[in-house]
């Protein structure tokens, strides 16, 4: 089957690709399985050297890779370059820490010696989305490779050139052949691959629906999996917060990647005493963002990824306005070619509106006013998602207490939610299963083997 990728900033077709036949996909998987023997036999230190070279390669070609990102999914070029830089940093973090994170552990039990070792599983299938096309694939691939696994990437079809560039980047930086491969395949073939003996585990970043399908398929085959799914992160502003500081960061947290991020701040829960001041300043910040051609280094807001996403976002805003929300700024499509939506702030939002109940994947910010911390926590937790949350206050003790009450995978106090290769990343509820990044993510795709030594009879 042939398909075309489309530039979301212009609506024009970029390239045409053809999906691989089943035989081609399984042939690639067979080659990757063979490569596992060689790659897993290398020491962790040897693999770390490859990662250091990979980081250097990414930095050398960051403008080229960033250009592909911007063209295929519309991310402003400065953000795209920052994405490649973050991928290089991730490789460096694992190169520097991986040997220590994977070293054998000694435990005391009833025998002479008890060792916990961490050994690779084999070929890991990764199914990745379009919104951070390099970062999400590489934050999976780097730890998996360092642990001694080999990888097959099935990327979102609208970022196929990115997917092919990622495969090429590993080869060009000196990784052995077939250690990291990309496939371009339809869902039924990918599902069949996951069920087969070619794959030992899977990782998916994407929608809750996609996660359920992959989790079900992997579960039926008794294979481990990690799911990083959607989010509706609360941004909680307490009454002692500086409204300027909170509003500036609210704009950053909502506008990054045009709001098309699972960890973006999506529900702004604000104490009544500070709500008017915060909302006014928030709207001013959002209104000031330069929107337009993502190739322009001054552009802060790019387009929605496609027309479907644009229409869905517009419908969510119209639903809110119909039910009583007030548009503080934006609230409609931008008057320009491409799939652009104006940065939007809505006030007078209640829990019956789609913008409060659903994941909003675009630069739309609903502000929900509350009268107490208890109410703020209740609303923050009243969602099927549980990815991240942020709290804004001068009272660190109070913030720590609230953080413990939030049903999420990570809480940031006086900072927007972000991923960091040194920290575990993931969610609970319908935001996912398992963790990525840090030593915790590194150990998701290893065999945690216990070796027990006892005295031989004399």
C-alpha positions in Angstrom: 0.0 0.0 0.0 1.3 3.5 -0.9 0.8 6.5 1.2 2.0 10.2 1.3 3.4 12.3 4.1 2.0 15.8 4.3 3.6 19.1 5.6 1.1 20.3 8.2 2.3 23.9 7.8 1.2 24.0 4.1 -1.1 21.0 3.6 1.1 19.9 0.7 2.3 16.4 0.1 6.0 15.7 0.8 6.9 12.2 -0.2 5.2 8.9 -1.2 6.2 5.7 0.6 5.1 2.0 0.2 4.5 -0.3 3.1 6.6 -3.4 3.4 5.2 -6.9 2.6 5.0 -9.4 5.5 7.9 -11.3 4.0 10.1 -8.2 4.1 9.2 -7.3 7.7 9.9 -10.8 8.9 13.2 -10.9 7.0 14.3 -7.8 8.8 13.2 -9.3 12.1 15.3 -12.4 11.3 18.4 -10.3 10.6 17.9 -8.3 13.9 17.6 -11.6 15.8 20.9 -12.7 14.3 22.5 -9.4 15.2 21.5 -9.9 18.9 24.1 -12.6 19.4 27.0 -10.3 18.4 25.6 -7.2 20.2 24.7 -8.9 23.5 28.2 -10.5 23.7 29.8 -7.0 23.9 30.5 -5.6 27.3 28.4 -2.7 28.7 31.5 -0.5 28.4 31.8 -1.4 24.7 28.2 -0.5 24.1 28.6 2.7 26.0 31.4 3.7 23.6 28.9 3.3 20.7 26.4 5.6 22.6 29.1 8.3 23.0 29.8 8.2 19.3 26.0 8.3 18.6 25.6 11.4 20.8 28.4 13.1 18.8 26.8 12.1 15.5 23.4 13.5 16.5 25.0 16.9 17.4 26.9 17.0 14.2 23.8 16.5 12.1 21.2 18.1 14.4 20.1 20.8 11.8 19.5 18.1 9.2 17.5 15.9 11.5 15.6 18.9 12.9 14.7 19.9 9.4 13.0 16.5 8.7 11.1 16.8 12.0 9.8 20.3 11.2 8.8 19.4 7.6 6.9 16.2 8.6 5.1 17.2 11.8 5.3 21.0 12.0 7.4 21.5 15.2 9.1 24.9 15.2 12.7 24.5 14.1 14.2 25.7 17.4 12.2 23.1 19.3 13.2 20.4 16.7 16.9 21.2 17.2 16.4 21.1 21.0 14.8 17.6 20.5 17.9 16.3 18.8 20.1 17.8 21.5 18.0 16.0 24.1 18.5 12.7 22.3 22.2 13.2 22.3 22.1 14.1 26.0 20.1 10.9 26.7 22.8 8.8 24.9 25.5 10.5 27.0 23.6 9.9 30.3 23.3 6.2 29.6 26.9 5.9 28.4 28.1 7.5 31.6 25.8 5.7 34.0 24.7 2.4 32.4 27.6 0.2 33.6 26.9 1.2 37.2 23.1 0.9 36.8 23.5 -2.6 35.3 26.2 -4.0 37.6 25.5 -7.2 39.5 23.9 -6.7 43.0 24.9 -8.8 46.0 22.2 -9.8 48.5 22.3 -11.7 51.8 20.1 -14.8 52.1 20.6 -18.3 53.4 23.4 -19.4 51.0 27.0 -18.5 50.6 26.5 -15.9 47.8 23.4 -14.5 46.1 23.9 -12.4 42.9 21.3 -10.4 41.0 22.3 -10.0 37.3 20.6 -8.0 34.6 20.7 -9.7 31.1 19.2 -8.6 27.8 16.0 -10.2 26.5 16.5 -10.1 22.8 14.6 -8.2 20.1 12.3 -5.4 21.4 9.6 -4.0 19.2 8.9 -0.3 19.6 5.7 1.4 18.3 6.1 5.2 18.4 4.0 8.3 17.7 4.6 11.4 15.6 4.8 14.3 18.2 8.4 13.8 19.3 9.5 11.6 16.4 13.2 11.4 17.4 13.0 11.7 21.2 10.4 9.1 21.8 12.1 6.5 19.6 15.6 7.2 21.0 14.6 7.4 24.7 13.4 3.8 24.1 16.3 2.7 21.9 19.2 4.0 23.9 18.6 2.1 27.2 17.4 -1.0 25.3 20.6 -1.1 23.3 22.8 -0.4 26.2 21.3 -3.3 28.1 22.3 -5.5 25.1 19.0 -5.8 23.4 18.3 -5.1 19.7 15.5 -3.0 18.4 12.8 -2.8 15.7 11.0 0.5 15.3 7.5 0.9 13.8 6.9 4.6 13.7 3.8 6.7 12.9 3.3 6.8 9.1 3.2 10.6 9.0 6.9 10.7 10.2 8.2 8.0 8.0 11.2 10.0 6.8 12.1 10.6 10.5 11.9 6.8 11.1 14.2 6.0 8.3 16.6 8.8 9.4 16.7 7.3 12.9 17.7 3.9 11.5 20.4 5.5 9.4 21.7 7.5 12.3 22.6 4.4 14.2 24.4 2.9 11.2 26.2 6.1 10.4 27.5 6.5 14.0 29.1 3.1 14.0 26.5 0.7 15.5 26.7 -2.9 14.0 24.4 -3.7 11.1 20.8 -4.7 12.0 21.1 -3.7 15.7 18.4 -1.0 15.1 16.0 -1.3 12.2 12.9 0.5 11.0 9.9 -1.2 9.4 7.1 0.5 7.4 4.2 -1.8 7.9 0.4 -2.0 8.4 -1.1 -2.8 11.8 -2.0 -6.4 11.1 1.6 -7.3 10.1 2.9 -5.5 13.1 0.5 -7.4 15.3 1.6 -10.6 13.8 5.2 -9.7 14.3 4.6 -9.0 18.0 2.9 -12.4 18.4 5.8 -14.2 16.7 8.9 -15.7 18.3 10.9 -12.9 16.6 10.0 -10.5 19.3 10.7 -10.8 23.1 9.1 -7.6 24.4 7.4 -4.4 23.2 7.2 -0.7 24.0 4.5 1.7 22.8 4.0 5.4 23.2 0.7 6.5 21.9 -3.1 6.6 22.5 -4.9 4.6 25.3 -6.7 2.6 22.6 -3.4 1.7 20.8 -1.9 0.8 24.2 -4.8 -1.6 25.1 -4.3 -3.4 21.7 -0.6 -3.8 22.1 -0.9 -4.8 25.7 -3.5 -7.4 24.9 -1.4 -8.8 22.0 1.8 -8.9 24.1 -0.1 -10.3 27.1 -1.5 -13.2 25.1 2.0 -14.1 24.0 3.3 -13.7 27.6 5.7 -10.9 26.6 6.7 -8.0 28.8 5.6 -4.5 27.6 5.8 -0.8 28.5 3.0 1.6 27.6 3.4 5.4 27.7 0.0 6.7 26.9 -2.1 9.9 27.1 -2.3 12.5 29.8 -4.4 15.4 31.2 -1.9 16.9 33.5 -3.2 19.3 36.1 -1.3 22.6 36.7 -2.3 23.6 40.2 -1.8 27.2 41.2 -2.0 27.9 45.0 -3.0 31.3 46.4 0.5 32.2 47.5 2.0 31.7 44.0 3.5 34.6 42.1 0.9 35.0 39.3 3.5 36.3 36.8 5.8 33.4 37.4 3.0 30.9 37.2 1.5 32.4 34.1 4.8 32.5 32.2 5.4 28.8 33.0 1.8 28.0 32.2 2.3 29.4 28.7 5.5 27.3 28.3 3.9 24.2 29.6 0.8 24.5 27.3 2.5 25.8 24.1 5.5 23.5 23.8 5.1 21.5 20.5 1.9 23.5 19.9 0.4 21.7 22.9 0.7 18.3 21.2 2.4 16.5 24.1 1.3 13.9 26.5 3.0 15.7 29.4 1.8 19.2 28.5 -0.1 21.1 31.2 -3.7 20.6 30.1 -6.0 21.6 33.1 -5.2 24.8 34.9 -6.6 24.5 38.4 -6.3 27.8 40.2 -7.3 29.1 43.7 -10.1 31.6 43.5 -8.2 34.5 45.1 -5.5 34.5 42.4 -7.6 33.2 39.4 -8.4 36.5 37.8 -4.8 37.9 37.9 -3.3 34.6 36.8 -5.8 34.1 33.9 -5.3 37.7 32.6 -1.5 37.2 32.6 -1.7 33.8 31.1 -3.9 35.0 28.3 -1.4 37.9 27.6 1.5 35.4 27.4 -0.4 33.1 25.1 -1.5 36.0 22.9 2.1 37.2 22.5 3.3 33.9 21.0 4.5 34.2 17.4 2.6 31.7 15.2 3.4 30.7 11.6 6.1 29.1 9.5 7.9 26.6 11.7 11.0 27.0 9.6 11.3 30.6 11.0 13.5 30.6 14.1 11.3 33.2 15.7 8.2 31.0 15.5 6.9 29.7 18.8 3.7 27.9 17.8 3.5 25.6 14.8 0.5 23.8 13.2 -1.6 20.9 14.4 -0.2 17.7 12.9 -3.2 17.3 10.5 -6.7 18.5 9.7 -8.3 15.8 11.8 -6.5 17.0 14.9 -7.3 20.6 14.1 -11.1 19.8 13.7 -11.1 17.8 17.0 -9.5 20.7 18.9 -11.9 23.2 17.4 -14.9 21.0 18.4 -13.6 20.8 22.0 -13.4 24.6 22.2 -16.9 25.0 20.7 -18.3 22.5 23.2 -16.8 24.6 26.1 -18.1 27.9 24.8 -21.6 26.4 24.2 -21.6 25.2 27.9 -20.6 28.7 29.3 -16.8 29.0 29.0 -15.4 32.4 28.2 -12.7 32.9 25.6 -9.9 35.0 27.1 -7.8 34.8 23.9 -7.9 32.7 20.7 -10.7 30.3 20.5 -10.6 29.6 16.7 -8.6 28.5 13.8 -5.8 30.9 12.7 -6.4 32.7 9.4 -3.5 31.2 7.5 -2.7 28.3 5.3 -2.0 25.0 7.1 -3.5 23.4 10.2 -3.0 26.3 12.7 -5.1 27.0 15.8 -4.8 30.2 17.7 -3.2 29.9 21.2 -6.3 29.8 23.5 -7.2 30.4 27.1 -10.7 29.6 28.4 -12.1 30.7 31.7 -15.3 29.7 33.6 -14.6 26.1 32.8 -16.5 23.3 34.5 -16.2 19.5 34.6 -19.0 18.9 32.1 -16.9 20.4 29.3 -14.8 18.3 26.9 -11.8 20.4 27.6 -11.9 19.3 31.2 -12.8 15.6 30.6 -10.8 14.7 27.5 -7.1 15.0 26.6 -6.7 18.3 24.7 -3.9 17.9 22.2 -3.3 21.5 21.1 -2.6 25.0 22.4 -5.9 25.3 24.3 -5.8 26.0 28.1 -8.9 25.6 30.3 -8.8 27.5 33.6 -10.8 25.9 36.4 -11.3 28.0 39.6 -11.4 26.3 43.0 -12.0 27.4 46.5 -9.8 25.0 48.5 -6.8 22.7 48.2 -9.1 19.8 48.8 -11.2 20.8 45.8 -8.1 21.3 43.7 -6.8 17.8 44.5 -10.2 16.2 43.9 -10.5 17.8 40.4 -6.8 17.0 39.6 -7.5 13.3 40.3 -10.9 13.2 38.6 -9.6 11.9 35.3 -8.8 8.6 33.8 -5.3 9.7 33.2 -2.4 9.8 35.7 0.8 10.9 33.9 2.1 14.1 35.5 1.2 17.2 37.5 2.7 20.4 38.6 2.2 22.6 41.7 2.9 26.3 42.0 3.5 27.8 45.4 6.1 29.3 47.7 5.1 26.9 50.5 7.3 23.8 49.8 6.0 21.9 52.8 2.4 22.3 51.6 3.4 21.4 48.0 5.1 18.1 49.2 1.9 17.2 51.1 -0.2 17.8 48.0 2.2 15.9 45.8 1.7 12.8 47.8 -2.1 13.0 47.2 -1.9 13.3 43.4 -2.5 10.1 41.5 0.1 10.5 38.8 3.5 9.1 37.8 5.5 12.3 38.5 4.9 15.7 40.2 6.9 18.8 39.6 6.9 21.7 42.1 7.4 25.1 40.6 8.4 23.6 37.2 6.6 22.3 34.2 6.4 18.5 33.8 9.3 17.3 31.7 11.2 14.1 30.9 14.8 13.7 32.0 17.0 10.6 31.2 18.1 10.6 34.9 14.6 10.3 36.2 11.9 7.5 35.7 9.1 8.5 33.4 5.6 7.0 33.1 2.1 7.1 34.4 -0.6 5.2 36.1 -4.3 4.6 35.4 -4.9 5.0 31.6 -1.6 6.9 31.2 0.4 3.7 31.0 2.2 0.8 32.5 5.9 0.6 33.3 8.6 3.2 33.2 11.1 4.6 30.8 14.4 6.4 31.4 16.7 6.3 34.4 17.9 3.0 35.9 14.2 2.0 36.3 13.5 2.2 32.6 16.8 0.5 31.8 15.6 -2.6 33.7 12.2 -2.9 32.1 13.7 -5.0 29.3 16.2 -7.2 31.1 16.0 -10.6 32.6 16.5 -10.0 36.4 18.3 -13.2 37.1 19.1 -14.5 40.6 22.2 -16.7 40.9 22.4 -18.5 44.2 25.6 -20.2 45.5 25.6 -22.7 48.4 28.4 -24.8 49.9 28.9 -28.2 48.4 28.7 -31.1 50.8 32.1 -32.1 52.2 
